[in-house]
Amino acid sequence: FKPGARWSLHVVNSPVINACYAPGGHVCVNVGRLNACVDNMLAFVFAHEMAHGLCRHHAEKATSE
């Protein structure tokens, strides 16, 4: 992402304990993950998923299969 790029944070109504990054700067966190978070853990979850985007893991995955 370029400096100043926008991120879009989404909460998905699912009990599954999961979060993901989607191309275009979208970070999704399931309600199950929110319920399992304590203290500052949610900030870590968002940062972790954003790092996947910055490292372009989605592009690597798409070209490796």
PDB file with one MODEL, atoms N, CA, C and O in Angstrom:
MODEL        1
ATOM      1  N   PHE A   1       0.824  -1.178   0.000  1.00  0.00           N
ATOM      2  CA  PHE A   1       0.000   0.000   0.000  1.00  0.00           C
ATOM      3  C   PHE A   1       0.868   1.241   0.000  1.00  0.00           C
ATOM      4  O   PHE A   1       1.961   1.260   0.565  1.00  0.00           O
ATOM      5  N   LYS A   2       0.373   2.241  -0.624  1.00  0.00           N
ATOM      6  CA  LYS A   2       1.069   3.514  -0.656  1.00  0.00           C
ATOM      7  C   LYS A   2       0.773   4.287   0.625  1.00  0.00           C
ATOM      8  O   LYS A   2      -0.251   4.056   1.267  1.00  0.00           O
ATOM      9  N   PRO A   3       1.674   5.215   1.003  1.00  0.00           N
ATOM     10  CA  PRO A   3       1.376   6.043   2.169  1.00  0.00           C
ATOM     11  C   PRO A   3       0.037   6.756   1.976  1.00  0.00           C
ATOM     12  O   PRO A   3      -0.257   7.256   0.889  1.00  0.00           O
ATOM     13  N   GLY A   4      -0.748   6.798   3.007  1.00  0.00           N
ATOM     14  CA  GLY A   4      -2.047   7.443   2.937  1.00  0.00           C
ATOM     15  C   GLY A   4      -3.160   6.547   2.415  1.00  0.00           C
ATOM     16  O   GLY A   4      -4.299   6.991   2.270  1.00  0.00           O
ATOM     17  N   ALA A   5      -2.840   5.292   2.132  1.00  0.00           N
ATOM     18  CA  ALA A   5      -3.866   4.357   1.646  1.00  0.00           C
ATOM     19  C   ALA A   5      -4.925   4.168   2.727  1.00  0.00           C
ATOM     20  O   ALA A   5      -4.645   4.298   3.919  1.00  0.00           O
ATOM     21  N   ARG A   6      -6.118   3.865   2.300  1.00  0.00           N
ATOM     22  CA  ARG A   6      -7.220   3.677   3.241  1.00  0.00           C
ATOM     23  C   ARG A   6      -7.419   2.205   3.558  1.00  0.00           C
ATOM     24  O   ARG A   6      -7.273   1.338   2.696  1.00  0.00           O
ATOM     25  N   TRP A   7      -7.754   1.945   4.803  1.00  0.00           N
ATOM     26  CA  TRP A   7      -8.095   0.604   5.256  1.00  0.00           C
ATOM     27  C   TRP A   7      -9.589   0.576   5.540  1.00  0.00           C
ATOM     28  O   TRP A   7     -10.172   1.576   5.957  1.00  0.00           O
ATOM     29  N   SER A   8     -10.186  -0.554   5.314  1.00  0.00           N
ATOM     30  CA  SER A   8     -11.597  -0.745   5.594  1.00  0.00           C
ATOM     31  C   SER A   8     -11.722  -1.903   6.582  1.00  0.00           C
ATOM     32  O   SER A   8     -11.352  -3.036   6.273  1.00  0.00           O
ATOM     33  N   LEU A   9     -12.240  -1.610   7.760  1.00  0.00           N
ATOM     34  CA  LEU A   9     -12.346  -2.618   8.812  1.00  0.00           C
ATOM     35  C   LEU A   9     -13.790  -3.085   8.916  1.00  0.00           C
ATOM     36  O   LEU A   9     -14.706  -2.269   9.021  1.00  0.00           O
ATOM     37  N   HIS A  10     -13.991  -4.402   8.888  1.00  0.00           N
ATOM     38  CA  HIS A  10     -15.327  -4.984   8.874  1.00  0.00           C
ATOM     39  C   HIS A  10     -15.486  -5.984  10.015  1.00  0.00           C
ATOM     40  O   HIS A  10     -14.543  -6.692  10.366  1.00  0.00           O
ATOM     41  N   VAL A  11     -16.684  -6.035  10.590  1.00  0.00           N
ATOM     42  CA  VAL A  11     -17.028  -7.053  11.578  1.00  0.00           C
ATOM     43  C   VAL A  11     -18.044  -7.985  10.918  1.00  0.00           C
ATOM     44  O   VAL A  11     -19.084  -7.542  10.430  1.00  0.00           O
ATOM     45  N   VAL A  12     -17.729  -9.277  10.910  1.00  0.00           N
ATOM     46  CA  VAL A  12     -18.576 -10.288  10.269  1.00  0.00           C
ATOM     47  C   VAL A  12     -19.371 -11.012  11.355  1.00  0.00           C
ATOM     48  O   VAL A  12     -18.802 -11.465  12.348  1.00  0.00           O
ATOM     49  N   ASN A  13     -20.668 -11.117  11.165  1.00  0.00           N
ATOM     50  CA  ASN A  13     -21.535 -11.756  12.155  1.00  0.00           C
ATOM     51  C   ASN A  13     -21.412 -13.277  12.046  1.00  0.00           C
ATOM     52  O   ASN A  13     -22.269 -13.944  11.467  1.00  0.00           O
ATOM     53  N   SER A  14     -20.345 -13.798  12.604  1.00  0.00           N
ATOM     54  CA  SER A  14     -20.081 -15.236  12.594  1.00  0.00           C
ATOM     55  C   SER A  14     -19.468 -15.624  13.936  1.00  0.00           C
ATOM     56  O   SER A  14     -18.632 -14.888  14.462  1.00  0.00           O
ATOM     57  N   PRO A  15     -19.865 -16.764  14.500  1.00  0.00           N
ATOM     58  CA  PRO A  15     -19.298 -17.194  15.771  1.00  0.00           C
ATOM     59  C   PRO A  15     -17.891 -17.777  15.638  1.00  0.00           C
ATOM     60  O   PRO A  15     -17.238 -18.037  16.649  1.00  0.00           O
ATOM     61  N   VAL A  16     -17.424 -17.981  14.432  1.00  0.00           N
ATOM     62  CA  VAL A  16     -16.101 -18.572  14.201  1.00  0.00           C
ATOM     63  C   VAL A  16     -15.022 -17.619  14.709  1.00  0.00           C
ATOM     64  O   VAL A  16     -15.099 -16.413  14.475  1.00  0.00           O
ATOM     65  N   ILE A  17     -14.027 -18.148  15.395  1.00  0.00           N
ATOM     66  CA  ILE A  17     -12.926 -17.335  15.909  1.00  0.00           C
ATOM     67  C   ILE A  17     -11.899 -17.190  14.793  1.00  0.00           C
ATOM     68  O   ILE A  17     -11.013 -18.029  14.626  1.00  0.00           O
ATOM     69  N   ASN A  18     -12.042 -16.089  14.021  1.00  0.00           N
ATOM     70  CA  ASN A  18     -11.172 -15.899  12.877  1.00  0.00           C
ATOM     71  C   ASN A  18     -11.144 -14.430  12.465  1.00  0.00           C
ATOM     72  O   ASN A  18     -12.013 -13.642  12.837  1.00  0.00           O
ATOM     73  N   ALA A  19     -10.128 -14.088  11.691  1.00  0.00           N
ATOM     74  CA  ALA A  19     -10.000 -12.772  11.083  1.00  0.00           C
ATOM     75  C   ALA A  19      -9.271 -12.996   9.766  1.00  0.00           C
ATOM     76  O   ALA A  19      -8.588 -14.006   9.594  1.00  0.00           O
ATOM     77  N   CYS A  20      -9.416 -12.048   8.829  1.00  0.00           N
ATOM     78  CA  CYS A  20      -8.738 -12.220   7.543  1.00  0.00           C
ATOM     79  C   CYS A  20      -8.503 -10.877   6.874  1.00  0.00           C
ATOM     80  O   CYS A  20      -9.098  -9.864   7.239  1.00  0.00           O
ATOM     81  N   TYR A  21      -7.626 -10.898   5.889  1.00  0.00           N
ATOM     82  CA  TYR A  21      -7.362  -9.744   5.041  1.00  0.00           C
ATOM     83  C   TYR A  21      -7.902 -10.061   3.659  1.00  0.00           C
ATOM     84  O   TYR A  21      -7.757 -11.187   3.184  1.00  0.00           O
ATOM     85  N   ALA A  22      -8.516  -9.097   3.012  1.00  0.00           N
ATOM     86  CA  ALA A  22      -8.975  -9.246   1.640  1.00  0.00           C
ATOM     87  C   ALA A  22      -8.342  -8.131   0.813  1.00  0.00           C
ATOM     88  O   ALA A  22      -8.209  -7.008   1.298  1.00  0.00           O
ATOM     89  N   PRO A  23      -7.952  -8.420  -0.422  1.00  0.00           N
ATOM     90  CA  PRO A  23      -7.318  -7.410  -1.267  1.00  0.00           C
ATOM     91  C   PRO A  23      -8.122  -6.111  -1.323  1.00  0.00           C
ATOM     92  O   PRO A  23      -9.352  -6.118  -1.302  1.00  0.00           O
ATOM     93  N   GLY A  24      -7.404  -5.017  -1.393  1.00  0.00           N
ATOM     94  CA  GLY A  24      -8.035  -3.713  -1.440  1.00  0.00           C
ATOM     95  C   GLY A  24      -8.056  -3.025  -0.089  1.00  0.00           C
ATOM     96  O   GLY A  24      -8.683  -1.977   0.063  1.00  0.00           O
ATOM     97  N   GLY A  25      -7.376  -3.605   0.902  1.00  0.00           N
ATOM     98  CA  GLY A  25      -7.294  -2.977   2.217  1.00  0.00           C
ATOM     99  C   GLY A  25      -8.419  -3.328   3.158  1.00  0.00           C
ATOM    100  O   GLY A  25      -8.672  -2.596   4.114  1.00  0.00           O
ATOM    101  N   HIS A  26      -9.103  -4.436   2.911  1.00  0.00           N
ATOM    102  CA  HIS A  26     -10.224  -4.853   3.755  1.00  0.00           C
ATOM    103  C   HIS A  26      -9.749  -5.834   4.817  1.00  0.00           C
ATOM    104  O   HIS A  26      -9.145  -6.859   4.501  1.00  0.00           O
ATOM    105  N   VAL A  27     -10.022  -5.514   6.070  1.00  0.00           N
ATOM    106  CA  VAL A  27      -9.713  -6.412   7.176  1.00  0.00           C
ATOM    107  C   VAL A  27     -11.039  -6.808   7.811  1.00  0.00           C
ATOM    108  O   VAL A  27     -11.827  -5.954   8.217  1.00  0.00           O
ATOM    109  N   CYS A  28     -11.273  -8.113   7.890  1.00  0.00           N
ATOM    110  CA  CYS A  28     -12.525  -8.643   8.445  1.00  0.00           C
ATOM    111  C   CYS A  28     -12.229  -9.399   9.738  1.00  0.00           C
ATOM    112  O   CYS A  28     -11.290 -10.192   9.813  1.00  0.00           O
ATOM    113  N   VAL A  29     -13.040  -9.140  10.738  1.00  0.00           N
ATOM    114  CA  VAL A  29     -12.914  -9.839  12.022  1.00  0.00           C
ATOM    115  C   VAL A  29     -14.283 -10.402  12.374  1.00  0.00           C
ATOM    116  O   VAL A  29     -15.273  -9.673  12.422  1.00  0.00           O
ATOM    117  N   ASN A  30     -14.327 -11.701  12.618  1.00  0.00           N
ATOM    118  CA  ASN A  30     -15.589 -12.337  13.000  1.00  0.00           C
ATOM    119  C   ASN A  30     -15.950 -11.989  14.440  1.00  0.00           C
ATOM    120  O   ASN A  30     -15.074 -11.745  15.269  1.00  0.00           O
ATOM    121  N   VAL A  31     -17.242 -11.970  14.726  1.00  0.00           N
ATOM    122  CA  VAL A  31     -17.729 -11.689  16.082  1.00  0.00           C
ATOM    123  C   VAL A  31     -17.128 -12.685  17.069  1.00  0.00           C
ATOM    124  O   VAL A  31     -16.828 -12.321  18.206  1.00  0.00           O
ATOM    125  N   GLY A  32     -16.951 -13.923  16.654  1.00  0.00           N
ATOM    126  CA  GLY A  32     -16.334 -14.926  17.523  1.00  0.00           C
ATOM    127  C   GLY A  32     -14.941 -14.520  17.958  1.00  0.00           C
ATOM    128  O   GLY A  32     -14.558 -14.763  19.102  1.00  0.00           O
ATOM    129  N   ARG A  33     -14.175 -13.904  17.065  1.00  0.00           N
ATOM    130  CA  ARG A  33     -12.834 -13.420  17.406  1.00  0.00           C
ATOM    131  C   ARG A  33     -12.944 -12.242  18.368  1.00  0.00           C
ATOM    132  O   ARG A  33     -12.171 -12.150  19.322  1.00  0.00           O
ATOM    133  N   LEU A  34     -13.896 -11.340  18.127  1.00  0.00           N
ATOM    134  CA  LEU A  34     -14.085 -10.193  19.031  1.00  0.00           C
ATOM    135  C   LEU A  34     -14.383 -10.670  20.444  1.00  0.00           C
ATOM    136  O   LEU A  34     -13.826 -10.151  21.412  1.00  0.00           O
ATOM    137  N   ASN A  35     -15.259 -11.654  20.559  1.00  0.00           N
ATOM    138  CA  ASN A  35     -15.631 -12.177  21.875  1.00  0.00           C
ATOM    139  C   ASN A  35     -14.469 -12.875  22.573  1.00  0.00           C
ATOM    140  O   ASN A  35     -14.440 -12.951  23.801  1.00  0.00           O
ATOM    141  N   ALA A  36     -13.523 -13.380  21.811  1.00  0.00           N
ATOM    142  CA  ALA A  36     -12.382 -14.091  22.388  1.00  0.00           C
ATOM    143  C   ALA A  36     -11.226 -13.150  22.747  1.00  0.00           C
ATOM    144  O   ALA A  36     -10.268 -13.575  23.393  1.00  0.00           O
ATOM    145  N   CYS A  37     -11.305 -11.893  22.342  1.00  0.00           N
ATOM    146  CA  CYS A  37     -10.222 -10.941  22.600  1.00  0.00           C
ATOM    147  C   CYS A  37     -10.270 -10.411  24.028  1.00  0.00           C
ATOM    148  O   CYS A  37     -11.340 -10.190  24.595  1.00  0.00           O
ATOM    149  N   VAL A  38      -9.091 -10.214  24.587  1.00  0.00           N
ATOM    150  CA  VAL A  38      -8.957  -9.597  25.899  1.00  0.00           C
ATOM    151  C   VAL A  38      -7.973  -8.430  25.792  1.00  0.00           C
ATOM    152  O   VAL A  38      -7.080  -8.436  24.944  1.00  0.00           O
ATOM    153  N   ASP A  39      -8.144  -7.446  26.650  1.00  0.00           N
ATOM    154  CA  ASP A  39      -7.259  -6.279  26.725  1.00  0.00           C
ATOM    155  C   ASP A  39      -7.021  -5.659  25.345  1.00  0.00           C
ATOM    156  O   ASP A  39      -7.977  -5.283  24.667  1.00  0.00           O
ATOM    157  N   ASN A  40      -5.778  -5.552  24.931  1.00  0.00           N
ATOM    158  CA  ASN A  40      -5.431  -4.912  23.656  1.00  0.00           C
ATOM    159  C   ASN A  40      -5.284  -5.918  22.517  1.00  0.00           C
ATOM    160  O   ASN A  40      -4.705  -5.600  21.478  1.00  0.00           O
ATOM    161  N   MET A  41      -5.795  -7.110  22.704  1.00  0.00           N
ATOM    162  CA  MET A  41      -5.632  -8.156  21.702  1.00  0.00           C
ATOM    163  C   MET A  41      -6.258  -7.789  20.357  1.00  0.00           C
ATOM    164  O   MET A  41      -5.729  -8.176  19.315  1.00  0.00           O
ATOM    165  N   LEU A  42      -7.365  -7.056  20.354  1.00  0.00           N
ATOM    166  CA  LEU A  42      -8.027  -6.696  19.103  1.00  0.00           C
ATOM    167  C   LEU A  42      -7.111  -5.844  18.228  1.00  0.00           C
ATOM    168  O   LEU A  42      -7.084  -6.016  17.009  1.00  0.00           O
ATOM    169  N   ALA A  43      -6.365  -4.933  18.834  1.00  0.00           N
ATOM    170  CA  ALA A  43      -5.414  -4.115  18.074  1.00  0.00           C
ATOM    171  C   ALA A  43      -4.376  -5.011  17.418  1.00  0.00           C
ATOM    172  O   ALA A  43      -3.997  -4.773  16.271  1.00  0.00           O
ATOM    173  N   PHE A  44      -3.911  -6.032  18.120  1.00  0.00           N
ATOM    174  CA  PHE A  44      -2.953  -6.973  17.548  1.00  0.00           C
ATOM    175  C   PHE A  44      -3.568  -7.725  16.376  1.00  0.00           C
ATOM    176  O   PHE A  44      -2.913  -7.910  15.351  1.00  0.00           O
ATOM    177  N   VAL A  45      -4.821  -8.162  16.512  1.00  0.00           N
ATOM    178  CA  VAL A  45      -5.488  -8.905  15.437  1.00  0.00           C
ATOM    179  C   VAL A  45      -5.569  -8.048  14.180  1.00  0.00           C
ATOM    180  O   VAL A  45      -5.235  -8.516  13.091  1.00  0.00           O
ATOM    181  N   PHE A  46      -6.012  -6.788  14.317  1.00  0.00           N
ATOM    182  CA  PHE A  46      -6.090  -5.895  13.158  1.00  0.00           C
ATOM    183  C   PHE A  46      -4.705  -5.668  12.561  1.00  0.00           C
ATOM    184  O   PHE A  46      -4.542  -5.726  11.342  1.00  0.00           O
ATOM    185  N   ALA A  47      -3.710  -5.411  13.399  1.00  0.00           N
ATOM    186  CA  ALA A  47      -2.349  -5.174  12.901  1.00  0.00           C
ATOM    187  C   ALA A  47      -1.804  -6.401  12.187  1.00  0.00           C
ATOM    188  O   ALA A  47      -1.141  -6.276  11.157  1.00  0.00           O
ATOM    189  N   HIS A  48      -2.075  -7.568  12.717  1.00  0.00           N
ATOM    190  CA  HIS A  48      -1.615  -8.815  12.103  1.00  0.00           C
ATOM    191  C   HIS A  48      -2.205  -8.971  10.700  1.00  0.00           C
ATOM    192  O   HIS A  48      -1.487  -9.291   9.753  1.00  0.00           O
ATOM    193  N   GLU A  49      -3.505  -8.745  10.573  1.00  0.00           N
ATOM    194  CA  GLU A  49      -4.154  -8.886   9.265  1.00  0.00           C
ATOM    195  C   GLU A  49      -3.694  -7.799   8.299  1.00  0.00           C
ATOM    196  O   GLU A  49      -3.546  -8.062   7.105  1.00  0.00           O
ATOM    197  N   MET A  50      -3.467  -6.594   8.789  1.00  0.00           N
ATOM    198  CA  MET A  50      -2.957  -5.521   7.934  1.00  0.00           C
ATOM    199  C   MET A  50      -1.560  -5.865   7.429  1.00  0.00           C
ATOM    200  O   MET A  50      -1.214  -5.551   6.290  1.00  0.00           O
ATOM    201  N   ALA A  51      -0.763  -6.505   8.269  1.00  0.00           N
ATOM    202  CA  ALA A  51       0.580  -6.919   7.852  1.00  0.00           C
ATOM    203  C   ALA A  51       0.509  -7.912   6.698  1.00  0.00           C
ATOM    204  O   ALA A  51       1.349  -7.873   5.799  1.00  0.00           O
ATOM    205  N   HIS A  52      -0.481  -8.797   6.710  1.00  0.00           N
ATOM    206  CA  HIS A  52      -0.657  -9.710   5.579  1.00  0.00           C
ATOM    207  C   HIS A  52      -0.850  -8.913   4.293  1.00  0.00           C
ATOM    208  O   HIS A  52      -0.283  -9.262   3.258  1.00  0.00           O
ATOM    209  N   GLY A  53      -1.636  -7.859   4.350  1.00  0.00           N
ATOM    210  CA  GLY A  53      -1.859  -7.024   3.174  1.00  0.00           C
ATOM    211  C   GLY A  53      -0.605  -6.299   2.743  1.00  0.00           C
ATOM    212  O   GLY A  53      -0.284  -6.261   1.555  1.00  0.00           O
ATOM    213  N   LEU A  54       0.110  -5.721   3.696  1.00  0.00           N
ATOM    214  CA  LEU A  54       1.331  -4.985   3.371  1.00  0.00           C
ATOM    215  C   LEU A  54       2.399  -5.901   2.782  1.00  0.00           C
ATOM    216  O   LEU A  54       3.187  -5.477   1.937  1.00  0.00           O
ATOM    217  N   CYS A  55       2.426  -7.145   3.222  1.00  0.00           N
ATOM    218  CA  CYS A  55       3.397  -8.123   2.702  1.00  0.00           C
ATOM    219  C   CYS A  55       2.905  -8.784   1.417  1.00  0.00           C
ATOM    220  O   CYS A  55       3.616  -9.590   0.818  1.00  0.00           O
ATOM    221  N   ARG A  56       1.701  -8.447   1.001  1.00  0.00           N
ATOM    222  CA  ARG A  56       1.098  -8.951  -0.226  1.00  0.00           C
ATOM    223  C   ARG A  56       0.984 -10.483  -0.235  1.00  0.00           C
ATOM    224  O   ARG A  56       1.178 -11.121  -1.270  1.00  0.00           O
ATOM    225  N   HIS A  57       0.671 -11.053   0.916  1.00  0.00           N
ATOM    226  CA  HIS A  57       0.499 -12.502   1.020  1.00  0.00           C
ATOM    227  C   HIS A  57      -0.641 -12.991   0.126  1.00  0.00           C
ATOM    228  O   HIS A  57      -0.587 -14.109  -0.387  1.00  0.00           O
ATOM    229  N   HIS A  58      -1.668 -12.167  -0.064  1.00  0.00           N
ATOM    230  CA  HIS A  58      -2.781 -12.563  -0.927  1.00  0.00           C
ATOM    231  C   HIS A  58      -2.304 -12.756  -2.367  1.00  0.00           C
ATOM    232  O   HIS A  58      -2.779 -13.658  -3.057  1.00  0.00           O
ATOM    233  N   ALA A  59      -1.375 -11.923  -2.824  1.00  0.00           N
ATOM    234  CA  ALA A  59      -0.850 -12.044  -4.192  1.00  0.00           C
ATOM    235  C   ALA A  59       0.032 -13.287  -4.315  1.00  0.00           C
ATOM    236  O   ALA A  59      -0.016 -13.992  -5.323  1.00  0.00           O
ATOM    237  N   GLU A  60       0.833 -13.550  -3.290  1.00  0.00           N
ATOM    238  CA  GLU A  60       1.673 -14.754  -3.304  1.00  0.00           C
ATOM    239  C   GLU A  60       0.811 -16.009  -3.366  1.00  0.00           C
ATOM    240  O   GLU A  60       1.108 -16.939  -4.115  1.00  0.00           O
ATOM    241  N   LYS A  61      -0.248 -16.028  -2.581  1.00  0.00           N
ATOM    242  CA  LYS A  61      -1.147 -17.188  -2.546  1.00  0.00           C
ATOM    243  C   LYS A  61      -1.817 -17.389  -3.909  1.00  0.00           C
ATOM    244  O   LYS A  61      -1.942 -18.518  -4.383  1.00  0.00           O
ATOM    245  N   ALA A  62      -2.240 -16.302  -4.528  1.00  0.00           N
ATOM    246  CA  ALA A  62      -2.944 -16.403  -5.810  1.00  0.00           C
ATOM    247  C   ALA A  62      -2.029 -16.885  -6.927  1.00  0.00           C
ATOM    248  O   ALA A  62      -2.491 -17.553  -7.852  1.00  0.00           O
ATOM    249  N   THR A  63      -0.747 -16.560  -6.861  1.00  0.00           N
ATOM    250  CA  THR A  63       0.165 -16.965  -7.930  1.00  0.00           C
ATOM    251  C   THR A  63       0.860 -18.289  -7.673  1.00  0.00           C
ATOM    252  O   THR A  63       1.520 -18.820  -8.567  1.00  0.00           O
ATOM    253  N   SER A  64       0.726 -18.835  -6.467  1.00  0.00           N
ATOM    254  CA  SER A  64       1.416 -20.089  -6.152  1.00  0.00           C
ATOM    255  C   SER A  64       0.585 -21.317  -6.421  1.00  0.00           C
ATOM    256  O   SER A  64       1.106 -22.432  -6.397  1.00  0.00           O
ATOM    257  N   GLU A  65      -0.688 -21.142  -6.674  1.00  0.00           N
ATOM    258  CA  GLU A  65      -1.546 -22.322  -6.898  1.00  0.00           C
ATOM    259  C   GLU A  65      -1.896 -22.486  -8.352  1.00  0.00           C
ATOM    260  O   GLU A  65      -2.607 -23.423  -8.714  1.00  0.00           O
TER     261      GLU A  65
ENDMDL
END
